[in-house]
Amino acid sequence: MHLFANHKVYDFMKVRRYFIALSLFLTVFSLFLILGKVPGIQPKFGTDFKGGTELEVAFNDVVSAAEVRKAVEQAGFSTPDVVKVEDGKQKNHYLIRVQEVSTLSLETQAQVERALCLTPGLPTSECPEAARATEVKFSPGGDKITARFRESPSLDWVRTRTESVKGIRLRPGGNNPFVQNARDHKIELQLMSKGDQLVAGLKQALGKKAPDQPLRSEWIGPRAGAQLRDSAVKSIAISIVFIMAYVAFRFDLRFAPGGVVALVHDALGMVGILILLGQEINLTTVASALTIVGYSVNDTVVIYDRVRENLGKLRGASFRHLINVSTSEMLGRTLLTNTTVQISVLAFFVWGTGTLREFALSLTVGMVLGTYSSIYVALPLTEWLDKVLFQRIGGTNGKGSGVGKSAAAAA
């Protein structure tokens, strides 16, 4: 299938300076957006990266975002994010994010240990010898406490002492706390997670409108979020380094920098555009960035391969002409391939929901940037390197047969 006339050569490099300036602006501006240095525009990092609790709920009746936000604040949560989810299956569908997490701070843990008389040196008037705990453990999720005592303790005493600690709320029910092991005098206390507290606050403020249970509940601590963020950056950087090594080994050293710069341009540009569109930056964004890195380098390598073939066929031609010829020959293939992929991704964007739709949007933006960068980022930089470095090494001035001589080794 031919979309363009055979042997028609388009002068892509004629306007390369304008697109190089555009690419530099997009890359630098995206970097400032990611760092939060653009006034009035702050990146919306998801719970994956900044930590917090996220609930997805479907209310039983019509409710506004302002009502939901007010109810969450009345429940004791600060600066909640309330986002209405457009979903045909679930009406009155909202996503609620708060900064608080269920994990107990070291200070709260110390107060619980003191309340259960594990802290040494407490007076007997406050902690009789028979009521002293010998061990207190906290679950990583902050929703459970287990304690071992010297003698069988009073469950009412344990409940009262534990609830006296600020920030500790036990799940309602007559069997909480309960004896986990009678022989070892070991008991278990089940705490209300931040998700439970949030739903309880919604019920108290909104009554019958509030959901009985959340559709989804997730949380992650700030330390784990920072580790995930650092790991995401490292994974993208490592993939780019290995791709650079592959391109340098597979083709020629002059091709590798252009491919790497194009990949950095695609990854940063995609994230920057998503921030401008108000999208959340989370692990789904990282997954799409890694996908785009692989997709973009494939498109770049295809054009690189045609350039290498033409190095041997068009001896004596300038490198600029080689690029124009090679890009023109591959233009139909590039457009057909990208259009086919875009149609598939567009279906997920139109009919998908939630994470799937976010992933499809990221891929759509990234593939457009990947196709653009293969022509106006990778190839112009390769031409510049050939002119400034390799032809000087070969003793040529970059005109006429000089490219043919310097390209002979690569061919």
C-alpha angles and dihedrals in degrees: 000000000000118000094173135038116272117257090012108143118202118202099233093160093058092081097031094115092062093049093044088056090048091050092049091051092048093049096047093042091049091051091053089048092052091049091048094240096130111095114240095012119087124174115247103227113194128233088267091070109027100032129235141115124295126194130184111203139173114209121218094231141020111296132166127233090244091057091049092048092049092050091050092050091049088055089063102263120131128219098356122190112224116187124179111225116215103221125154092204098051120043122206089020118173139176114215123192127183131178094230119096132196095243114109118236121236089251092054091046090053091051091051091050089052092047090053091046097245093126109096121238098034115147118255089237088067099033119025115209092248092055098050118118119228096196137016123186130185125208116238089242093055093233100106139047125190122193134184120206136195091238134014105287130213108260091211090054091050092048093049094046094047095047089052088072112094112248095021117116123170121217110258117256141098093253097061117127101025137177110263096180119010095190093056093037088238121159135182129216120198114210130204109254120222087258091055091047091049093051090046090052091051091051092049094049102035103029115195092004091067120094120254093221134003118256089224135003126190136164138178132183121244092244092053089045091054090049091051091049092051092046090051092054091046093050092053092045093049092049091051092050093052091046090053090052091049094050092047091051096040098046123001138307092254091062098054101070092051092052093048094047089050091053092050089047091052096047096046093040093051093051091045093052091048089053090051089051090053094246123153118253109222142129090297088062090052091050091051091047091054089048091051091048089058094042095047095049090051091056091046093048091053091056091042089054092053090048089053091050091051091049087074097038100047102044113177094024119124117257089242090058090047090055093048092049094046094046092047091051092051097040096094093047091048094050094046093049095045094045091052092051092044092054090053093047092045090060090058090047095051100041101022125093137206117348094003092057092047090051092049092050091050091050092049093053093042095050092051090051091045093055092045094047093051089064105030104029110029099037099044090050090049090051091050093050091049091051099043103034117015100041091048089052089050091050096245133125097226097254133109114336093005093090091048091055096045090046095050093085093050092048 
